[in-house]
């Protein structure tokens, strides 16, 4: 049986939050929820690919496997602080 994970964070304007498992752990992320405009990037810390840039509140459905070396950053592109969250489960 898979262990469900998820979290929310209050993120200030132009700040970001990271969706990143600890070293040796792998996660499957299924959705990223934003309350306003945001930029969502898959990165290894050096190179990043913006794969979604919602302009308003909603859930971005994804199917991504993350490790400590390959993770997601979500940047608040709105003029106000917003809550950003995610859900998924532990693979390893």
N, C-alpha and C positions, 0 to 999 in steps of 0.2 A: 504494500500500500504506500502510495506516494505521500510525502509530507508537504502540505500546502504552505506557501510563503506569501508574504505581502507586507507592505508598509505604506505609510503616507508621510509626507514632509511638507512643512510650510516653507515656501521658497520665495525669497525677495526678488524684486525686479532685477533682471540681468544675472542673477545668481543661478546655480544649477544644483541638482541632486544627482547622485550616482546610484545605479542599480548594479551591484557588483558583489558576487559571492566571495567568501573567504578563500584563501589559497587551498587547493586540493578539493574544492567543492564545485559542483556544476549545477546550474539552475536552468529550468525551462520557463521562460516568461511568456505569459499568454495575453496580458493586457496592461496597458499603461494609461492611467486616467489623469486628465488635466482639467483644471477649472477655467483656463483661459489660453491665450496664444502661447505656444511653446515650440522648441526645436528639440527633436529626439535624434540622438546620434549613437551609432554603434562604433566603438573605438577600442584600440589596443593601448591607448595612452599617447601614441604618437600620430597615428593615422586614424581619421574618423570619416564616417559616411553618414550624412544626415538622411534618414530614411522616412521621416515624417515631420511635418510642421503644421499641426492643427492650429486654426485661427480662433477657436473658441472651445468651450467646454465639451468634453466627451471622452470616450474610451477609444484608444487605438489598439486594435486587435493585432497581435504579433505571434510569431511562432519561432522564437529565438533561443538557442542554447548559449548560455553565458558561462564564463570561467573568470577567475581572477585576472587573467590576461586579456580577455575579450569581454567587454561590458558596455553598459549603456549610460549615457549622460542625458539628462533632460534639463534644458535651460528655460527659465521663465522669460518669455518675450513680451509679457504684458506690462502695463504701467503700474500695476498693483501686485502686492504679494498674493500668491495663490498656493493652493494645496495640490500636490502632485503625488500620485500613488501608483502602485503596481501589484499584480497578482501573478502567481505561478506555482511551481513546485520544485522540490529538490530532486535532481537526477541521481547524483552520487554524493 
